[in-house]
């Protein structure tokens, strides 16, 4: 067991001192309930996205999304000659050599900076309540606790054992790493307690609650926690011995159920709230996706109101392609061969979502004309020519299917990174697939939920089994940040595949969590 040493308390500006939202403001900043929300709660929401590397839950580079995506069989950032080597960081990430990934600490710092911000917010709310005894602030308290639980969810998922503290100035004792199972059960308890007190209204539509955590978000997280309970309740992830979700018992709203039954229970609550699949898959990622009936929790985007960025269209597109669409491009990330095989690319049975998710083959500008390369030939992407190092290949600049899932916003600014497409973190299609998987794991039939997702895109029904559900999760949720989580739950994250051999740490399961590194890596033995 390890503990975080005093450096974290005194010398680590990484999250204790860096962000002014962590500090209590002057009295006038919290002289009303509205001001309390704006300055002590709203400020936390402002950091769900980001405009610089390593910040936010999604949308920026070299942070949580990259850690959850480019180490999987879903997506890859090939070295393209002089481009994208970056000291070997992307090759190291894909090969699960965590020591070569220099931004792991950025994700750690971000998450615990926000956890501290939540603790400070709760302190401010408590102080406000003491001086405004006739005002009820319990809903605000529940909202911040739920936000903190969400940040802890990401921290536990990425790092396994993490410190658990609720103060704004944690002591060395409070910074001791806690067993993953303890963190897991704490998060479950916090969300169970706070969910009924959260707003029930949709928060993905424009209005007074836009962008805020709500009951559906809490129940989505609870379903995700239960679905992964065999992983999260395991404190020794290197012994290949796992708890059994069917034997775990939970008391939920007076009922006793196992983990798989709990997933179904929470997903059913979300269904009863009126969430449903959009008629068109792509509507969830349109530049006006605030109208989606499917999205549950998003990072709000508006080029004139927020500084949040979405960098993945910018990162993925060939320079000529991006320019023809009015964007900037860095000609980098693309789909793996394994992803192409799941989608059925190049076959008569190619999934309809392939063209909704990727640019492939010959591509065109906004008026439908071919896009010329420097030599005058049309730009063609070659999906199956992708490999981890393309240097010297004739397909160095053109290998790989490129991300197309988010609709191009023609009014976007800053090379397309400041756009109006809200970034989707949680949506109802995932709820249906979680429910199908939980039923199958519990020996029941999840085909109705599984094939509802396929029917939406007019894909033929398939047998509902765990293997097909995992494939369906890639088809439906590609580039939404869940692939690492899925593969670990299926015990497939550490396997070998093209360009990715098994490392010694893969063989033990050690790579299923990231090392604590960066500014907070100064650890001492207990």
VOGU-3710 file (C-alpha; in Angstrom, 3 decimals, decimal comma):
1> xxxxxxxxxx> 0,000/0,000/0,000  1,169/3,520/-0,761  0,288/6,949/0,549  0,588/10,315/-1,115  3,225/12,316/0,683  3,310/15,882/1,877  4,460/17,132/-1,517  0,845/16,787/-2,582  -0,236/19,139/0,171  2,415/21,790/-0,031
11> xxxxxxxxxx> 4,446/21,713/-3,207  2,064/20,325/-5,821  0,496/23,229/-7,635  -0,899/20,632/-10,032  -4,236/20,714/-8,298  -4,078/22,395/-4,911  -3,197/25,926/-5,940  -3,679/26,238/-9,657  -7,360/27,032/-10,082  -8,950/30,049/-8,385
21> xxxxxxxxxx> -12,307/28,246/-8,267  -10,771/26,117/-5,500  -10,735/29,070/-3,114  -13,468/30,642/-1,100  -14,329/34,015/-2,517  -15,329/37,242/-0,878  -18,669/37,433/0,922  -20,277/39,363/-1,903  -19,693/36,450/-4,284  -22,176/34,332/-2,343
31> xxxxxxxxxx> -24,679/36,879/-1,038  -27,636/35,110/-2,688  -28,576/31,593/-3,681  -28,193/32,477/-7,368  -24,742/33,910/-6,741  -23,852/30,839/-4,706  -24,745/28,598/-7,648  -23,038/30,780/-10,218  -19,751/31,188/-8,388  -19,454/27,960/-6,415
41> xxxxxxxxxx> -21,296/25,381/-8,519  -21,409/26,776/-12,036  -17,650/27,212/-11,985  -17,264/23,430/-11,724  -19,441/22,905/-14,784  -17,200/25,319/-16,636  -14,399/22,772/-16,337  -16,246/19,710/-17,692  -14,862/20,696/-21,075  -11,646/22,501/-21,837
51> xxxxxxxxxx> -9,629/24,557/-24,268  -6,146/23,196/-23,591  -4,464/19,816/-23,538  -5,337/17,580/-20,593  -8,404/19,522/-19,485  -12,000/18,348/-19,394  -13,723/15,006/-19,541  -13,699/15,052/-23,330  -13,073/17,342/-26,298  -9,406/18,162/-25,758
61> xxxxxxxxxx> -6,293/16,125/-26,505  -3,799/14,383/-24,227  -6,331/13,739/-21,495  -9,037/11,342/-20,364  -10,500/10,695/-23,818  -7,120/9,795/-25,311  -6,389/7,435/-22,411  -9,724/5,688/-22,941  -9,534/5,477/-26,733  -6,075/5,270/-28,307
71> xxxxxxxxxx> -4,968/2,302/-26,208  -7,764/0,120/-27,604  -8,696/-1,807/-30,730  -11,011/1,044/-31,752  -8,663/3,869/-32,718  -5,002/4,497/-33,415  -2,688/7,480/-33,951  -0,104/6,251/-36,467  3,326/7,760/-36,879  3,212/9,446/-40,291
81> xxxxxxxxxx> 6,797/10,238/-41,182  7,747/13,383/-39,295  4,193/13,730/-38,000  2,714/12,143/-34,888  5,808/10,471/-33,478  5,909/12,969/-30,603  8,660/11,151/-28,743  6,895/7,820/-29,179  3,973/8,726/-26,911  1,213/7,475/-29,244
91> xxxxxxxxxx> 3,001/4,240/-30,008  3,551/3,718/-26,281  -0,132/4,376/-25,546  -1,286/1,923/-28,200  1,160/-0,744/-27,020  0,247/-0,278/-23,338  3,728/0,921/-22,374  2,435/3,433/-19,843  5,926/4,667/-18,944  6,159/6,310/-22,366
101> xxxxxxxxxx> 2,830/8,150/-22,007  3,770/11,562/-20,658  0,257/12,920/-20,052  -1,181/10,336/-17,639  -0,475/12,741/-14,780  -2,476/15,474/-16,513  -5,637/13,362/-16,256  -4,927/12,641/-12,584  -4,301/16,316/-11,818  -7,434/17,414/-13,656
111> xxxxxxxxxx> -9,717/14,968/-11,868  -8,432/15,693/-8,380  -8,405/19,419/-8,997  -12,119/19,136/-9,752  -12,721/16,900/-6,737  -11,089/19,592/-4,595  -13,253/22,211/-6,306  -16,326/20,186/-5,341  -15,127/19,975/-1,744  -14,598/23,733/-1,650
121> xxxxxxxxxx> -18,008/24,283/-3,203  -19,632/22,159/-0,506  -17,797/24,142/2,156  -19,140/27,374/0,663  -22,654/25,943/0,556  -22,384/24,921/4,222  -21,171/28,400/5,175  -23,992/29,974/3,196  -26,532/27,731/4,935  -25,247/28,827/8,336
131> xxxxxxxxxx> -25,862/32,472/7,514  -29,150/31,896/5,599  -30,947/29,499/7,918  -34,308/29,938/6,174  -33,031/28,855/2,756  -32,905/25,236/1,639  -29,627/24,420/-0,106  -29,963/20,636/0,013  -30,463/20,399/-3,760  -27,238/22,304/-4,389
141> xxxxxxxxxx> -25,413/20,060/-1,949  -26,738/16,975/-3,730  -25,738/18,386/-7,114  -22,131/19,003/-6,087  -21,869/15,615/-4,354  -23,114/13,947/-7,534  -20,578/15,886/-9,606  -17,833/14,827/-7,219  -18,986/11,202/-7,500  -18,754/11,467/-11,276
151> xxxxxxxxxx> -15,166/12,736/-11,097  -14,371/9,914/-8,683  -15,906/7,466/-11,158  -13,447/8,538/-13,849  -10,534/8,513/-11,379  -11,346/5,027/-10,085  -11,891/3,692/-13,593  -8,537/5,013/-14,830  -6,328/4,522/-11,781  -7,926/1,850/-9,591
161> xxxxxxxxxx> -6,922/2,802/-6,050  -7,177/6,525/-5,361  -7,356/8,749/-2,270  -10,809/9,472/-0,864  -11,253/12,792/0,915  -14,037/15,315/1,406  -12,130/18,307/2,762  -10,674/21,278/0,943  -7,296/20,862/2,653  -6,705/17,102/2,875
171> xxxxxxxxxx> -4,158/15,823/5,340  -1,509/13,231/4,552  -3,680/10,615/6,263  -6,664/11,534/4,078  -4,517/11,184/0,956  -3,775/7,527/1,562  -4,758/5,411/-1,418  -7,949/3,487/-0,699  -8,849/0,045/-2,103  -10,709/0,266/-5,375
181> xxxxxxxxxx> -13,680/-1,581/-3,894  -14,020/1,081/-1,182  -13,988/3,883/-3,749  -16,510/1,963/-5,856  -18,961/1,497/-2,995  -18,525/5,108/-1,886  -19,433/6,352/-5,374  -22,464/4,063/-5,483  -23,599/5,307/-2,077  -23,152/8,969/-2,998
191> xxxxxxxxxx> -25,137/8,615/-6,226  -27,880/6,600/-4,557  -28,263/9,247/-1,868  -28,139/12,265/-4,168  -30,068/11,028/-7,237  -33,581/11,616/-5,809  -32,630/15,198/-4,896  -31,300/16,115/-8,336  -33,373/17,900/-10,945  -35,535/15,579/-13,021
201> xxxxxxxxxx> -35,708/17,847/-16,067  -33,640/17,169/-19,176  -30,409/19,134/-19,141  -29,296/18,618/-22,740  -31,857/21,089/-24,081  -31,547/24,865/-23,945  -33,067/26,257/-20,769  -32,336/27,025/-17,127  -30,879/23,535/-16,470  -28,782/23,224/-19,633
211> xxxxxxxxxx> -25,565/21,280/-19,013  -26,273/20,321/-15,393  -26,173/16,871/-13,826  -29,662/15,436/-13,313  -31,349/12,284/-12,059  -30,913/10,454/-15,366  -27,174/11,162/-15,320  -26,866/9,741/-11,813  -28,843/6,627/-12,741  -26,754/6,191/-15,903
221> xxxxxxxxxx> -23,590/6,266/-13,790  -25,104/3,808/-11,316  -25,950/1,431/-14,170  -22,398/1,770/-15,509  -20,962/1,120/-12,047  -23,076/-2,008/-11,594  -22,239/-3,291/-15,067  -18,537/-3,036/-14,198  -18,939/-4,221/-10,606  -16,755/-7,299/-11,125
231> xxxxxxxxxx> -13,899/-4,980/-12,128  -14,493/-2,208/-9,610  -15,022/-4,548/-6,662  -11,673/-6,262/-7,331  -8,773/-4,901/-5,289  -6,122/-7,204/-6,770  -6,507/-6,869/-10,525  -3,305/-8,769/-11,307  -4,363/-12,204/-9,982  -6,968/-12,957/-12,688
241> xxxxxxxxxx> -9,497/-13,831/-10,005  -12,686/-11,787/-10,221  -15,766/-11,341/-8,066  -19,052/-12,611/-9,506  -21,601/-9,899/-10,269  -24,458/-12,374/-10,009  -23,477/-13,027/-6,378  -23,070/-9,394/-5,300  -26,108/-8,152/-3,392  -27,419/-4,596/-3,393
251> xxxxxxxxxx> -30,348/-3,051/-1,592  -31,902/-0,495/-3,918  -35,096/1,330/-2,989  -35,976/-1,470/-0,582  -35,299/-4,312/-3,024  -32,413/-6,777/-2,906  -30,822/-7,552/-6,261  -27,564/-8,665/-7,804  -25,387/-6,418/-9,966  -27,021/-7,407/-13,264
261> xxxxxxxxxx> -30,503/-6,888/-11,859  -29,350/-3,498/-10,561  -28,231/-2,473/-14,057  -31,651/-3,377/-15,430  -33,347/-1,530/-12,565  -31,476/1,738/-13,145  -31,852/1,545/-16,928  -35,592/1,044/-16,471  -35,785/4,240/-14,425  -34,137/6,166/-17,273
271> xxxxxxxxxx> -36,583/4,688/-19,786  -39,526/5,786/-17,631  -38,122/9,322/-17,628  -38,950/9,508/-21,338  -35,533/9,155/-22,926  -35,708/7,402/-26,281  -33,653/6,710/-29,377  -33,532/9,514/-31,904  -35,053/8,557/-35,244  -31,732/9,303/-36,921
281> xxxxxxxxxx> -28,430/8,206/-35,389  -26,568/11,291/-36,633  -28,949/13,748/-34,960  -27,194/13,085/-31,669  -23,983/14,623/-33,061  -25,400/17,413/-35,217  -24,365/21,013/-34,759  -27,783/21,605/-33,168  -27,889/18,391/-31,130  -29,481/20,192/-28,192
291> xxxxxxxxxx> -32,727/18,923/-29,733  -31,773/15,258/-29,224  -34,242/13,153/-27,242  -31,513/10,557/-26,690  -28,597/12,441/-25,179  -28,558/12,297/-21,392  -25,472/14,300/-20,386  -23,342/16,522/-22,588  -20,636/19,156/-22,460  -22,370/22,282/-23,816
301> xxxxxxxxxx> -20,679/23,875/-26,800  -21,222/27,344/-28,215  -18,432/29,198/-29,963  -19,636/32,549/-28,607  -20,550/31,539/-25,046  -18,017/28,893/-24,006  -14,328/28,269/-24,511  -14,787/24,480/-24,672  -13,238/22,891/-27,729  -13,751/19,690/-29,707
311> xxxxxxxxxx> -10,428/18,851/-31,331  -11,000/15,438/-32,891  -12,194/16,497/-36,341  -9,214/18,855/-36,393  -6,823/16,075/-35,361  -8,122/13,362/-37,670  -8,579/14,983/-41,086  -5,956/15,168/-43,819  -4,825/18,770/-44,285  -6,414/19,073/-47,751
321> xxxxxxxxxx> -9,681/17,541/-46,549  -9,897/19,867/-43,586  -9,136/22,935/-45,709  -11,848/21,969/-48,207  -14,346/21,862/-45,330  -13,209/25,204/-43,937  -11,332/23,644/-41,024  -7,786/23,038/-39,926  -6,391/19,524/-39,935  -3,548/17,563/-38,349
331> xxxxxxxxxx> -3,872/14,309/-40,359  -3,630/11,949/-37,417  -6,030/9,560/-35,657  -8,016/6,942/-37,537  -9,812/3,599/-37,187  -7,910/0,375/-36,535  -8,070/-2,729/-38,721  -9,994/-4,409/-35,897  -12,618/-1,652/-36,010  -12,935/-2,015/-39,784
341> xxxxxxxxxx> -13,550/-5,732/-39,349  -16,274/-5,151/-36,758  -17,973/-2,634/-39,055  -17,615/-5,011/-42,007  -15,887/-2,379/-44,106  -15,316/-3,556/-47,662  -17,969/-6,291/-47,461  -21,553/-6,477/-48,640  -22,576/-6,548/-44,982  -20,956/-3,249/-43,951
351> xxxxxxxxxx> -22,837/-1,719/-41,037  -24,846/1,413/-41,967  -23,087/3,338/-39,194  -19,705/3,090/-40,902  -20,500/5,971/-43,254  -22,036/7,885/-40,354  -18,887/7,445/-38,267  -15,966/7,597/-40,729  -14,654/9,296/-43,828  -13,253/6,601/-46,111
361> xxxxxxxxxx> -12,291/6,106/-49,760  -12,681/9,189/-51,993  -13,911/12,227/-50,083  -15,464/15,456/-51,285  -15,777/19,105/-50,346  -18,972/20,781/-49,167  -20,168/21,143/-52,769  -19,559/17,505/-53,603  -16,370/17,924/-55,639  -13,296/15,704/-55,230
371> xxxxxxxxxx> -10,553/17,201/-53,078  -7,220/17,487/-54,916  -3,879/16,653/-53,335  -0,716/18,588/-54,130  -0,142/16,517/-57,263  -3,692/17,111/-58,486  -4,960/13,596/-57,830  -8,138/13,223/-55,720  -7,760/12,638/-52,008  -8,574/9,030/-51,175
381> xxxxxxxxxx> -8,418/7,504/-47,693  -7,216/3,900/-47,586  -8,682/2,409/-44,382  -6,969/-0,982/-44,591  -3,476/0,430/-45,160  -3,273/1,698/-41,598  -0,512/0,523/-39,267  1,179/1,973/-36,204  4,178/3,336/-38,128  3,432/4,505/-41,670
391> xxxxxxxxxx> 6,733/6,282/-42,205  7,932/5,746/-45,760  4,679/4,090/-46,822  2,963/5,392/-49,980  -0,078/5,737/-47,711  1,751/7,777/-45,082  -0,676/10,704/-45,352  -3,776/8,857/-46,519  -4,025/5,580/-44,579  -6,924/5,091/-42,227
401> xxxxxxxxxx> -10,631/5,908/-42,005  -11,095/9,307/-40,346  -13,655/10,406/-37,775  -16,861/11,841/-39,240  -19,289/11,214/-36,382  -19,747/14,830/-35,361  -21,379/16,908/-38,087  -19,186/19,588/-39,620  -20,277/22,968/-38,254  -19,660/25,388/-41,146
411> xxxxxxxxxx> -19,713/28,322/-38,731  -17,058/26,857/-36,433  -14,072/28,945/-35,390  -10,456/28,181/-34,524  -9,929/25,581/-37,271  -13,233/23,939/-36,364  -12,422/23,351/-32,711  -14,890/25,989/-31,490  -18,136/24,472/-32,764  -21,762/24,200/-31,697
421> xxxxxxxxxx> -22,014/20,387/-31,465  -22,477/19,519/-27,798  -20,042/16,769/-26,786  -22,003/13,629/-25,933  -20,900/11,886/-22,737  -23,958/9,718/-22,053  -26,911/8,724/-24,221  -29,861/6,363/-24,263  -28,457/3,921/-26,847  -25,812/3,030/-24,252
431> xxxxxxxxxx> -28,588/2,468/-21,713  -30,231/-0,071/-24,036  -26,946/-1,887/-24,651  -26,093/-1,928/-20,939  -29,519/-3,381/-20,248  -29,143/-6,056/-22,932  -25,727/-7,035/-21,582  -26,903/-7,206/-17,979  -29,832/-9,436/-18,924  -27,556/-11,766/-20,884
441> xxxxxxxxxx> -25,087/-11,942/-18,000  -28,007/-12,819/-15,720  -29,155/-15,669/-17,976  -32,050/-13,715/-19,480  -32,902/-12,430/-22,956  -31,719/-8,928/-23,872  -32,561/-9,120/-27,577  -35,366/-6,556/-27,512  -33,033/-3,817/-26,263  -30,062/-4,985/-28,356
451> xxxxxxxxxx> -31,964/-5,096/-31,629  -33,753/-1,807/-30,941  -30,367/-0,122/-31,348  -29,732/-1,995/-34,609  -33,237/-1,354/-35,937  -32,780/2,413/-35,540  -30,105/2,352/-38,295  -31,947/-0,337/-40,287  -29,308/-2,953/-39,554  -30,547/-6,545/-39,678
461> xxxxxxxxxx> -31,360/-8,191/-36,332  -28,616/-10,313/-34,783  -28,502/-12,920/-32,088  -28,139/-11,207/-28,733  -25,112/-12,655/-26,982  -22,178/-11,113/-25,127  -19,866/-11,261/-28,158  -22,340/-9,477/-30,408  -23,132/-6,910/-27,715  -19,437/-5,969/-27,492
471> xxxxxxxxxx> -19,325/-5,577/-31,269  -22,502/-3,530/-31,178  -20,991/-1,237/-28,586  -18,195/-0,419/-31,032  -20,637/0,062/-33,920  -22,865/2,367/-31,905  -20,465/4,091/-29,501  -17,218/4,397/-31,489  -15,135/7,421/-30,435  -17,407/8,225/-27,495
481> xxxxxxxxxx> -14,826/7,259/-24,869  -16,132/3,893/-23,630  -14,009/1,312/-25,490  -11,311/0,816/-22,847  -14,000/0,397/-20,192  -15,792/-2,192/-22,337  -12,693/-4,237/-23,171  -11,567/-4,416/-19,544  -15,016/-5,626/-18,477  -14,875/-8,310/-21,192
491> xxxxxxxxxx> -11,295/-9,297/-20,144  -10,065/-8,433/-23,661  -8,142/-5,219/-23,063  -4,783/-6,943/-22,563  -4,938/-9,277/-25,561  -2,620/-8,966/-28,574  -3,843/-7,653/-31,913  -2,318/-6,040/-34,965  0,599/-3,746/-34,047  -0,089/-4,417/-30,360
501> xxxxxxxxxx> 1,705/-7,387/-28,785  0,998/-8,411/-25,218  3,385/-6,755/-22,806  4,526/-8,531/-19,643  2,269/-6,192/-17,686  -0,624/-7,049/-19,990  -0,180/-10,691/-19,057  -0,649/-9,895/-15,368  -3,467/-7,400/-15,874  -1,391/-4,515/-14,503
511> xxxxxxxxxx> -2,117/-2,379/-17,573  -5,842/-2,308/-16,850  -5,108/0,755/-14,710  -2,771/3,664/-15,346  0,095/4,486/-12,986  -0,181/7,510/-10,739  2,282/9,873/-12,346  2,986/13,474/-13,228  3,037/16,096/-10,508  1,491/13,692/-8,007
521> xxxxxx> 3,867/10,773/-8,447  5,913/11,402/-5,311  4,841/8,359/-3,335  6,273/6,772/-0,220  5,794/3,290/1,170  3,539/2,939/4,144
//
